[in-house]
């Protein structure tokens, strides 16, 4: 799966720290997810999606 969080985050002019805080996760966790070193749980994926205002299907594609 391809992670598009960083593109969406930049489109919404958010920093990693801002998105991580809104999603209630650490910036390090968000960085690992964006770089493909970690696959988030469904709960975390939904929090990221809600925090950035995009559907999960937009943030992760095949």
CHARMM internal coordinates of N, CA and C (Angstrom, degrees):
IC EDIT
DIST 1 N 1 CA 1.4344
DIST 1 CA 1 C 1.5251
ANGL 1 N 1 CA 1 C 109.51
DIST 1 C 2 N 1.3052
ANGL 1 CA 1 C 2 N 114.92
DIHE 1 N 1 CA 1 C 2 N 142.98
DIST 2 N 2 CA 1.4589
ANGL 1 C 2 N 2 CA 120.41
DIHE 1 CA 1 C 2 N 2 CA 177.47
DIST 2 CA 2 C 1.5276
ANGL 2 N 2 CA 2 C 109.62
DIHE 1 C 2 N 2 CA 2 C -98.26
DIST 2 C 3 N 1.2979
ANGL 2 CA 2 C 3 N 115.53
DIHE 2 N 2 CA 2 C 3 N 133.26
DIST 3 N 3 CA 1.4607
ANGL 2 C 3 N 3 CA 121.60
DIHE 2 CA 2 C 3 N 3 CA -179.23
DIST 3 CA 3 C 1.5251
ANGL 3 N 3 CA 3 C 109.06
DIHE 2 C 3 N 3 CA 3 C -96.65
DIST 3 C 4 N 1.3330
ANGL 3 CA 3 C 4 N 116.28
DIHE 3 N 3 CA 3 C 4 N 123.70
DIST 4 N 4 CA 1.4584
ANGL 3 C 4 N 4 CA 121.95
DIHE 3 CA 3 C 4 N 4 CA -179.20
DIST 4 CA 4 C 1.5261
ANGL 4 N 4 CA 4 C 112.58
DIHE 3 C 4 N 4 CA 4 C -110.65
DIST 4 C 5 N 1.3187
ANGL 4 CA 4 C 5 N 116.71
DIHE 4 N 4 CA 4 C 5 N 18.81
DIST 5 N 5 CA 1.4636
ANGL 4 C 5 N 5 CA 119.90
DIHE 4 CA 4 C 5 N 5 CA -176.81
DIST 5 CA 5 C 1.5193
ANGL 5 N 5 CA 5 C 111.17
DIHE 4 C 5 N 5 CA 5 C -61.63
DIST 5 C 6 N 1.3169
ANGL 5 CA 5 C 6 N 118.23
DIHE 5 N 5 CA 5 C 6 N -46.53
DIST 6 N 6 CA 1.4690
ANGL 5 C 6 N 6 CA 119.39
DIHE 5 CA 5 C 6 N 6 CA -175.96
DIST 6 CA 6 C 1.5245
ANGL 6 N 6 CA 6 C 110.88
DIHE 5 C 6 N 6 CA 6 C -61.76
DIST 6 C 7 N 1.3364
ANGL 6 CA 6 C 7 N 117.98
DIHE 6 N 6 CA 6 C 7 N -39.09
DIST 7 N 7 CA 1.4718
ANGL 6 C 7 N 7 CA 120.76
DIHE 6 CA 6 C 7 N 7 CA 177.86
DIST 7 CA 7 C 1.5245
ANGL 7 N 7 CA 7 C 110.60
DIHE 6 C 7 N 7 CA 7 C -63.66
DIST 7 C 8 N 1.3277
ANGL 7 CA 7 C 8 N 116.38
DIHE 7 N 7 CA 7 C 8 N -45.70
DIST 8 N 8 CA 1.4660
ANGL 7 C 8 N 8 CA 120.51
DIHE 7 CA 7 C 8 N 8 CA 179.72
DIST 8 CA 8 C 1.5229
ANGL 8 N 8 CA 8 C 110.49
DIHE 7 C 8 N 8 CA 8 C -66.13
DIST 8 C 9 N 1.3215
ANGL 8 CA 8 C 9 N 116.55
DIHE 8 N 8 CA 8 C 9 N -40.46
DIST 9 N 9 CA 1.4634
ANGL 8 C 9 N 9 CA 121.04
DIHE 8 CA 8 C 9 N 9 CA 179.52
DIST 9 CA 9 C 1.5241
ANGL 9 N 9 CA 9 C 110.63
DIHE 8 C 9 N 9 CA 9 C -61.93
DIST 9 C 10 N 1.3176
ANGL 9 CA 9 C 10 N 116.85
DIHE 9 N 9 CA 9 C 10 N -45.18
DIST 10 N 10 CA 1.4667
ANGL 9 C 10 N 10 CA 120.84
DIHE 9 CA 9 C 10 N 10 CA 178.73
DIST 10 CA 10 C 1.5250
ANGL 10 N 10 CA 10 C 111.01
DIHE 9 C 10 N 10 CA 10 C -66.02
DIST 10 C 11 N 1.3342
ANGL 10 CA 10 C 11 N 116.93
DIHE 10 N 10 CA 10 C 11 N -37.37
DIST 11 N 11 CA 1.4687
ANGL 10 C 11 N 11 CA 121.01
DIHE 10 CA 10 C 11 N 11 CA 177.15
DIST 11 CA 11 C 1.5304
ANGL 11 N 11 CA 11 C 110.88
DIHE 10 C 11 N 11 CA 11 C -59.77
DIST 11 C 12 N 1.3246
ANGL 11 CA 11 C 12 N 116.25
DIHE 11 N 11 CA 11 C 12 N -37.30
DIST 12 N 12 CA 1.4642
ANGL 11 C 12 N 12 CA 121.83
DIHE 11 CA 11 C 12 N 12 CA 179.82
DIST 12 CA 12 C 1.5265
ANGL 12 N 12 CA 12 C 112.13
DIHE 11 C 12 N 12 CA 12 C -89.26
DIST 12 C 13 N 1.3433
ANGL 12 CA 12 C 13 N 115.90
DIHE 12 N 12 CA 12 C 13 N 7.74
DIST 13 N 13 CA 1.4701
ANGL 12 C 13 N 13 CA 123.18
DIHE 12 CA 12 C 13 N 13 CA 178.67
DIST 13 CA 13 C 1.5283
ANGL 13 N 13 CA 13 C 112.68
DIHE 12 C 13 N 13 CA 13 C 53.47
DIST 13 C 14 N 1.3299
ANGL 13 CA 13 C 14 N 114.08
DIHE 13 N 13 CA 13 C 14 N 49.44
DIST 14 N 14 CA 1.4608
ANGL 13 C 14 N 14 CA 120.58
DIHE 13 CA 13 C 14 N 14 CA 177.90
DIST 14 CA 14 C 1.5195
ANGL 14 N 14 CA 14 C 109.39
DIHE 13 C 14 N 14 CA 14 C -115.23
DIST 14 C 15 N 1.3097
ANGL 14 CA 14 C 15 N 115.86
DIHE 14 N 14 CA 14 C 15 N 144.84
DIST 15 N 15 CA 1.4630
ANGL 14 C 15 N 15 CA 120.31
DIHE 14 CA 14 C 15 N 15 CA 172.71
DIST 15 CA 15 C 1.5291
ANGL 15 N 15 CA 15 C 108.46
DIHE 14 C 15 N 15 CA 15 C -86.17
DIST 15 C 16 N 1.3227
ANGL 15 CA 15 C 16 N 115.44
DIHE 15 N 15 CA 15 C 16 N 166.30
DIST 16 N 16 CA 1.4612
ANGL 15 C 16 N 16 CA 118.94
DIHE 15 CA 15 C 16 N 16 CA 175.27
DIST 16 CA 16 C 1.5216
ANGL 16 N 16 CA 16 C 110.35
DIHE 15 C 16 N 16 CA 16 C -59.46
DIST 16 C 17 N 1.3161
ANGL 16 CA 16 C 17 N 116.63
DIHE 16 N 16 CA 16 C 17 N -41.77
DIST 17 N 17 CA 1.4656
ANGL 16 C 17 N 17 CA 120.64
DIHE 16 CA 16 C 17 N 17 CA -178.35
DIST 17 CA 17 C 1.5328
ANGL 17 N 17 CA 17 C 110.86
DIHE 16 C 17 N 17 CA 17 C -62.47
DIST 17 C 18 N 1.3293
ANGL 17 CA 17 C 18 N 117.17
DIHE 17 N 17 CA 17 C 18 N -41.64
DIST 18 N 18 CA 1.4639
ANGL 17 C 18 N 18 CA 120.61
DIHE 17 CA 17 C 18 N 18 CA -180.00
DIST 18 CA 18 C 1.5254
ANGL 18 N 18 CA 18 C 111.39
DIHE 17 C 18 N 18 CA 18 C -65.22
DIST 18 C 19 N 1.3280
ANGL 18 CA 18 C 19 N 116.20
DIHE 18 N 18 CA 18 C 19 N -45.93
DIST 19 N 19 CA 1.4658
ANGL 18 C 19 N 19 CA 119.61
DIHE 18 CA 18 C 19 N 19 CA -179.80
DIST 19 CA 19 C 1.5227
ANGL 19 N 19 CA 19 C 110.70
DIHE 18 C 19 N 19 CA 19 C -65.91
DIST 19 C 20 N 1.3090
ANGL 19 CA 19 C 20 N 116.58
DIHE 19 N 19 CA 19 C 20 N -43.26
DIST 20 N 20 CA 1.4667
ANGL 19 C 20 N 20 CA 120.25
DIHE 19 CA 19 C 20 N 20 CA 179.67
DIST 20 CA 20 C 1.5278
ANGL 20 N 20 CA 20 C 110.74
DIHE 19 C 20 N 20 CA 20 C -59.88
DIST 20 C 21 N 1.3149
ANGL 20 CA 20 C 21 N 116.48
DIHE 20 N 20 CA 20 C 21 N -42.91
DIST 21 N 21 CA 1.4685
ANGL 20 C 21 N 21 CA 119.70
DIHE 20 CA 20 C 21 N 21 CA 179.67
DIST 21 CA 21 C 1.5334
ANGL 21 N 21 CA 21 C 110.72
DIHE 20 C 21 N 21 CA 21 C -63.84
DIST 21 C 22 N 1.3334
ANGL 21 CA 21 C 22 N 117.19
DIHE 21 N 21 CA 21 C 22 N -44.78
DIST 22 N 22 CA 1.4726
ANGL 21 C 22 N 22 CA 120.25
DIHE 21 CA 21 C 22 N 22 CA 179.43
DIST 22 CA 22 C 1.5213
ANGL 22 N 22 CA 22 C 111.82
DIHE 21 C 22 N 22 CA 22 C -64.17
DIST 22 C 23 N 1.3413
ANGL 22 CA 22 C 23 N 116.80
DIHE 22 N 22 CA 22 C 23 N -34.66
DIST 23 N 23 CA 1.4624
ANGL 22 C 23 N 23 CA 121.42
DIHE 22 CA 22 C 23 N 23 CA -178.97
DIST 23 CA 23 C 1.5330
ANGL 23 N 23 CA 23 C 112.17
DIHE 22 C 23 N 23 CA 23 C -86.30
DIST 23 C 24 N 1.3161
ANGL 23 CA 23 C 24 N 116.06
DIHE 23 N 23 CA 23 C 24 N -4.26
DIST 24 N 24 CA 1.4681
ANGL 23 C 24 N 24 CA 122.70
DIHE 23 CA 23 C 24 N 24 CA -179.94
DIST 24 CA 24 C 1.5306
ANGL 24 N 24 CA 24 C 112.42
DIHE 23 C 24 N 24 CA 24 C 59.81
DIST 24 C 25 N 1.3372
ANGL 24 CA 24 C 25 N 114.86
DIHE 24 N 24 CA 24 C 25 N 45.54
DIST 25 N 25 CA 1.4670
ANGL 24 C 25 N 25 CA 122.09
DIHE 24 CA 24 C 25 N 25 CA 174.11
DIST 25 CA 25 C 1.5277
ANGL 25 N 25 CA 25 C 107.08
DIHE 24 C 25 N 25 CA 25 C -132.25
DIST 25 C 26 N 1.3213
ANGL 25 CA 25 C 26 N 117.00
DIHE 25 N 25 CA 25 C 26 N 166.85
DIST 26 N 26 CA 1.4638
ANGL 25 C 26 N 26 CA 118.84
DIHE 25 CA 25 C 26 N 26 CA 178.66
DIST 26 CA 26 C 1.5303
ANGL 26 N 26 CA 26 C 110.14
DIHE 25 C 26 N 26 CA 26 C -78.04
DIST 26 C 27 N 1.3268
ANGL 26 CA 26 C 27 N 115.09
DIHE 26 N 26 CA 26 C 27 N 155.60
DIST 27 N 27 CA 1.4639
ANGL 26 C 27 N 27 CA 120.10
DIHE 26 CA 26 C 27 N 27 CA 177.35
DIST 27 CA 27 C 1.5247
ANGL 27 N 27 CA 27 C 110.30
DIHE 26 C 27 N 27 CA 27 C -64.24
DIST 27 C 28 N 1.3195
ANGL 27 CA 27 C 28 N 116.54
DIHE 27 N 27 CA 27 C 28 N -33.79
DIST 28 N 28 CA 1.4706
ANGL 27 C 28 N 28 CA 120.86
DIHE 27 CA 27 C 28 N 28 CA 179.07
DIST 28 CA 28 C 1.5327
ANGL 28 N 28 CA 28 C 109.66
DIHE 27 C 28 N 28 CA 28 C -64.38
DIST 28 C 29 N 1.3208
ANGL 28 CA 28 C 29 N 116.92
DIHE 28 N 28 CA 28 C 29 N -43.39
DIST 29 N 29 CA 1.4730
ANGL 28 C 29 N 29 CA 120.54
DIHE 28 CA 28 C 29 N 29 CA 177.98
DIST 29 CA 29 C 1.5211
ANGL 29 N 29 CA 29 C 109.98
DIHE 28 C 29 N 29 CA 29 C -61.63
DIST 29 C 30 N 1.3261
ANGL 29 CA 29 C 30 N 117.14
DIHE 29 N 29 CA 29 C 30 N -45.35
DIST 30 N 30 CA 1.4634
ANGL 29 C 30 N 30 CA 120.45
DIHE 29 CA 29 C 30 N 30 CA 178.97
DIST 30 CA 30 C 1.5233
ANGL 30 N 30 CA 30 C 110.74
DIHE 29 C 30 N 30 CA 30 C -60.67
DIST 30 C 31 N 1.3089
ANGL 30 CA 30 C 31 N 117.25
DIHE 30 N 30 CA 30 C 31 N -42.37
DIST 31 N 31 CA 1.4625
ANGL 30 C 31 N 31 CA 121.36
DIHE 30 CA 30 C 31 N 31 CA 178.56
DIST 31 CA 31 C 1.5271
ANGL 31 N 31 CA 31 C 111.09
DIHE 30 C 31 N 31 CA 31 C -60.41
DIST 31 C 32 N 1.3280
ANGL 31 CA 31 C 32 N 117.02
DIHE 31 N 31 CA 31 C 32 N -44.46
DIST 32 N 32 CA 1.4652
ANGL 31 C 32 N 32 CA 120.79
DIHE 31 CA 31 C 32 N 32 CA 178.83
DIST 32 CA 32 C 1.5294
ANGL 32 N 32 CA 32 C 110.94
DIHE 31 C 32 N 32 CA 32 C -62.56
DIST 32 C 33 N 1.3186
ANGL 32 CA 32 C 33 N 117.17
DIHE 32 N 32 CA 32 C 33 N -40.07
DIST 33 N 33 CA 1.4684
ANGL 32 C 33 N 33 CA 121.07
DIHE 32 CA 32 C 33 N 33 CA 178.87
DIST 33 CA 33 C 1.5240
ANGL 33 N 33 CA 33 C 109.82
DIHE 32 C 33 N 33 CA 33 C -65.49
DIST 33 C 34 N 1.3418
ANGL 33 CA 33 C 34 N 117.18
DIHE 33 N 33 CA 33 C 34 N -47.21
DIST 34 N 34 CA 1.4649
ANGL 33 C 34 N 34 CA 121.12
DIHE 33 CA 33 C 34 N 34 CA -179.53
DIST 34 CA 34 C 1.5283
ANGL 34 N 34 CA 34 C 111.98
DIHE 33 C 34 N 34 CA 34 C -61.11
DIST 34 C 35 N 1.3341
ANGL 34 CA 34 C 35 N 116.96
DIHE 34 N 34 CA 34 C 35 N -34.05
DIST 35 N 35 CA 1.4671
ANGL 34 C 35 N 35 CA 120.92
DIHE 34 CA 34 C 35 N 35 CA -177.36
DIST 35 CA 35 C 1.5225
ANGL 35 N 35 CA 35 C 113.59
DIHE 34 C 35 N 35 CA 35 C -90.86
DIST 35 C 36 N 1.3354
ANGL 35 CA 35 C 36 N 117.16
DIHE 35 N 35 CA 35 C 36 N 5.29
DIST 36 N 36 CA 1.4540
ANGL 35 C 36 N 36 CA 120.89
DIHE 35 CA 35 C 36 N 36 CA 176.66
DIST 36 CA 36 C 1.5148
ANGL 36 N 36 CA 36 C 114.94
DIHE 35 C 36 N 36 CA 36 C 75.76
DIST 36 C 37 N 1.3250
ANGL 36 CA 36 C 37 N 117.86
DIHE 36 N 36 CA 36 C 37 N 14.38
DIST 37 N 37 CA 1.4609
ANGL 36 C 37 N 37 CA 120.88
DIHE 36 CA 36 C 37 N 37 CA 179.35
DIST 37 CA 37 C 1.5172
ANGL 37 N 37 CA 37 C 112.07
DIHE 36 C 37 N 37 CA 37 C -90.66
DIST 37 C 38 N 1.3298
ANGL 37 CA 37 C 38 N 116.10
DIHE 37 N 37 CA 37 C 38 N -6.68
DIST 38 N 38 CA 1.4636
ANGL 37 C 38 N 38 CA 120.40
DIHE 37 CA 37 C 38 N 38 CA -179.12
DIST 38 CA 38 C 1.5224
ANGL 38 N 38 CA 38 C 108.56
DIHE 37 C 38 N 38 CA 38 C -149.98
DIST 38 C 39 N 1.3239
ANGL 38 CA 38 C 39 N 116.61
DIHE 38 N 38 CA 38 C 39 N 136.72
DIST 39 N 39 CA 1.4666
ANGL 38 C 39 N 39 CA 121.86
DIHE 38 CA 38 C 39 N 39 CA 174.49
DIST 39 CA 39 C 1.5209
ANGL 39 N 39 CA 39 C 106.85
DIHE 38 C 39 N 39 CA 39 C -101.23
DIST 39 C 40 N 1.3325
ANGL 39 CA 39 C 40 N 117.25
DIHE 39 N 39 CA 39 C 40 N 123.11
DIST 40 N 40 CA 1.4666
ANGL 39 C 40 N 40 CA 118.75
DIHE 39 CA 39 C 40 N 40 CA -177.33
DIST 40 CA 40 C 1.5191
ANGL 40 N 40 CA 40 C 112.45
DIHE 39 C 40 N 40 CA 40 C -74.04
DIST 40 C 41 N 1.3155
ANGL 40 CA 40 C 41 N 114.65
DIHE 40 N 40 CA 40 C 41 N 156.88
DIST 41 N 41 CA 1.4610
ANGL 40 C 41 N 41 CA 119.47
DIHE 40 CA 40 C 41 N 41 CA 171.63
DIST 41 CA 41 C 1.5311
ANGL 41 N 41 CA 41 C 107.31
DIHE 40 C 41 N 41 CA 41 C -68.88
DIST 41 C 42 N 1.3162
ANGL 41 CA 41 C 42 N 116.22
DIHE 41 N 41 CA 41 C 42 N 165.36
DIST 42 N 42 CA 1.4629
ANGL 41 C 42 N 42 CA 120.19
DIHE 41 CA 41 C 42 N 42 CA 178.27
DIST 42 CA 42 C 1.5244
ANGL 42 N 42 CA 42 C 110.38
DIHE 41 C 42 N 42 CA 42 C -59.95
DIST 42 C 43 N 1.3206
ANGL 42 CA 42 C 43 N 117.34
DIHE 42 N 42 CA 42 C 43 N -39.86
DIST 43 N 43 CA 1.4697
ANGL 42 C 43 N 43 CA 120.93
DIHE 42 CA 42 C 43 N 43 CA 179.46
DIST 43 CA 43 C 1.5285
ANGL 43 N 43 CA 43 C 111.52
DIHE 42 C 43 N 43 CA 43 C -59.85
DIST 43 C 44 N 1.3203
ANGL 43 CA 43 C 44 N 117.00
DIHE 43 N 43 CA 43 C 44 N -46.77
DIST 44 N 44 CA 1.4662
ANGL 43 C 44 N 44 CA 120.73
DIHE 43 CA 43 C 44 N 44 CA 179.77
DIST 44 CA 44 C 1.5183
ANGL 44 N 44 CA 44 C 110.46
DIHE 43 C 44 N 44 CA 44 C -67.24
DIST 44 C 45 N 1.3242
ANGL 44 CA 44 C 45 N 117.67
DIHE 44 N 44 CA 44 C 45 N -40.50
DIST 45 N 45 CA 1.4672
ANGL 44 C 45 N 45 CA 120.90
DIHE 44 CA 44 C 45 N 45 CA 177.64
DIST 45 CA 45 C 1.5306
ANGL 45 N 45 CA 45 C 110.57
DIHE 44 C 45 N 45 CA 45 C -59.18
DIST 45 C 46 N 1.3222
ANGL 45 CA 45 C 46 N 116.66
DIHE 45 N 45 CA 45 C 46 N -40.73
DIST 46 N 46 CA 1.4615
ANGL 45 C 46 N 46 CA 120.76
DIHE 45 CA 45 C 46 N 46 CA 179.45
DIST 46 CA 46 C 1.5309
ANGL 46 N 46 CA 46 C 110.73
DIHE 45 C 46 N 46 CA 46 C -68.11
DIST 46 C 47 N 1.3279
ANGL 46 CA 46 C 47 N 117.29
DIHE 46 N 46 CA 46 C 47 N -38.16
DIST 47 N 47 CA 1.4712
ANGL 46 C 47 N 47 CA 120.19
DIHE 46 CA 46 C 47 N 47 CA 178.09
DIST 47 CA 47 C 1.5251
ANGL 47 N 47 CA 47 C 110.93
DIHE 46 C 47 N 47 CA 47 C -65.29
DIST 47 C 48 N 1.3373
ANGL 47 CA 47 C 48 N 116.55
DIHE 47 N 47 CA 47 C 48 N -41.51
DIST 48 N 48 CA 1.4629
ANGL 47 C 48 N 48 CA 120.42
DIHE 47 CA 47 C 48 N 48 CA 177.69
DIST 48 CA 48 C 1.5304
ANGL 48 N 48 CA 48 C 109.49
DIHE 47 C 48 N 48 CA 48 C -63.59
DIST 48 C 49 N 1.3137
ANGL 48 CA 48 C 49 N 116.02
DIHE 48 N 48 CA 48 C 49 N -45.46
DIST 49 N 49 CA 1.4615
ANGL 48 C 49 N 49 CA 121.54
DIHE 48 CA 48 C 49 N 49 CA 179.44
DIST 49 CA 49 C 1.5285
ANGL 49 N 49 CA 49 C 111.25
DIHE 48 C 49 N 49 CA 49 C -58.59
DIST 49 C 50 N 1.3090
ANGL 49 CA 49 C 50 N 116.97
DIHE 49 N 49 CA 49 C 50 N -47.06
DIST 50 N 50 CA 1.4734
ANGL 49 C 50 N 50 CA 121.29
DIHE 49 CA 49 C 50 N 50 CA 179.02
DIST 50 CA 50 C 1.5254
ANGL 50 N 50 CA 50 C 111.27
DIHE 49 C 50 N 50 CA 50 C -64.32
DIST 50 C 51 N 1.3321
ANGL 50 CA 50 C 51 N 116.49
DIHE 50 N 50 CA 50 C 51 N -42.19
DIST 51 N 51 CA 1.4591
ANGL 50 C 51 N 51 CA 120.84
DIHE 50 CA 50 C 51 N 51 CA -176.87
DIST 51 CA 51 C 1.5253
ANGL 51 N 51 CA 51 C 112.45
DIHE 50 C 51 N 51 CA 51 C -66.17
DIST 51 C 52 N 1.3317
ANGL 51 CA 51 C 52 N 116.00
DIHE 51 N 51 CA 51 C 52 N -34.26
DIST 52 N 52 CA 1.4610
ANGL 51 C 52 N 52 CA 119.26
DIHE 51 CA 51 C 52 N 52 CA -177.85
DIST 52 CA 52 C 1.5296
ANGL 52 N 52 CA 52 C 112.17
DIHE 51 C 52 N 52 CA 52 C -92.86
DIST 52 C 53 N 1.3414
ANGL 52 CA 52 C 53 N 116.13
DIHE 52 N 52 CA 52 C 53 N -15.71
DIST 53 N 53 CA 1.4603
ANGL 52 C 53 N 53 CA 119.90
DIHE 52 CA 52 C 53 N 53 CA 177.73
DIST 53 CA 53 C 1.5160
ANGL 53 N 53 CA 53 C 114.07
DIHE 52 C 53 N 53 CA 53 C 79.92
DIST 53 C 54 N 1.3281
ANGL 53 CA 53 C 54 N 116.70
DIHE 53 N 53 CA 53 C 54 N 30.17
DIST 54 N 54 CA 1.4679
ANGL 53 C 54 N 54 CA 122.01
DIHE 53 CA 53 C 54 N 54 CA 178.84
DIST 54 CA 54 C 1.5270
ANGL 54 N 54 CA 54 C 108.96
DIHE 53 C 54 N 54 CA 54 C -128.12
DIST 54 C 55 N 1.3164
ANGL 54 CA 54 C 55 N 116.26
DIHE 54 N 54 CA 54 C 55 N 153.69
DIST 55 N 55 CA 1.4671
ANGL 54 C 55 N 55 CA 120.60
DIHE 54 CA 54 C 55 N 55 CA 175.88
DIST 55 CA 55 C 1.5256
ANGL 55 N 55 CA 55 C 109.84
DIHE 54 C 55 N 55 CA 55 C -70.41
DIST 55 C 56 N 1.3113
ANGL 55 CA 55 C 56 N 115.42
DIHE 55 N 55 CA 55 C 56 N 149.99
DIST 56 N 56 CA 1.4701
ANGL 55 C 56 N 56 CA 120.61
DIHE 55 CA 55 C 56 N 56 CA 177.95
DIST 56 CA 56 C 1.5280
ANGL 56 N 56 CA 56 C 110.66
DIHE 55 C 56 N 56 CA 56 C -56.83
DIST 56 C 57 N 1.3230
ANGL 56 CA 56 C 57 N 117.80
DIHE 56 N 56 CA 56 C 57 N -38.28
DIST 57 N 57 CA 1.4685
ANGL 56 C 57 N 57 CA 121.65
DIHE 56 CA 56 C 57 N 57 CA -178.59
DIST 57 CA 57 C 1.5262
ANGL 57 N 57 CA 57 C 112.03
DIHE 56 C 57 N 57 CA 57 C -61.37
DIST 57 C 58 N 1.3238
ANGL 57 CA 57 C 58 N 117.58
DIHE 57 N 57 CA 57 C 58 N -26.74
DIST 58 N 58 CA 1.4626
ANGL 57 C 58 N 58 CA 121.55
DIHE 57 CA 57 C 58 N 58 CA 177.69
DIST 58 CA 58 C 1.5333
ANGL 58 N 58 CA 58 C 110.28
DIHE 57 C 58 N 58 CA 58 C -77.94
DIST 58 C 59 N 1.3280
ANGL 58 CA 58 C 59 N 115.78
DIHE 58 N 58 CA 58 C 59 N -35.77
DIST 59 N 59 CA 1.4646
ANGL 58 C 59 N 59 CA 120.06
DIHE 58 CA 58 C 59 N 59 CA -175.29
DIST 59 CA 59 C 1.5214
ANGL 59 N 59 CA 59 C 113.35
DIHE 58 C 59 N 59 CA 59 C -78.14
DIST 59 C 60 N 1.3248
ANGL 59 CA 59 C 60 N 118.34
DIHE 59 N 59 CA 59 C 60 N -26.29
DIST 60 N 60 CA 1.4663
ANGL 59 C 60 N 60 CA 122.62
DIHE 59 CA 59 C 60 N 60 CA 176.88
DIST 60 CA 60 C 1.5110
ANGL 60 N 60 CA 60 C 108.77
DIHE 59 C 60 N 60 CA 60 C -131.21
DIST 60 C 61 N 1.3272
ANGL 60 CA 60 C 61 N 116.34
DIHE 60 N 60 CA 60 C 61 N 124.61
DIST 61 N 61 CA 1.4652
ANGL 60 C 61 N 61 CA 121.21
DIHE 60 CA 60 C 61 N 61 CA 178.83
DIST 61 CA 61 C 1.5164
ANGL 61 N 61 CA 61 C 109.81
DIHE 60 C 61 N 61 CA 61 C -127.60
DIST 61 C 62 N 1.3104
ANGL 61 CA 61 C 62 N 115.11
DIHE 61 N 61 CA 61 C 62 N 158.95
DIST 62 N 62 CA 1.4692
ANGL 61 C 62 N 62 CA 120.21
DIHE 61 CA 61 C 62 N 62 CA 176.86
DIST 62 CA 62 C 1.5015
ANGL 62 N 62 CA 62 C 110.61
DIHE 61 C 62 N 62 CA 62 C -86.22
END
COOR INIT
IC SEED 1 N 1 CA 1 C
IC BUILD
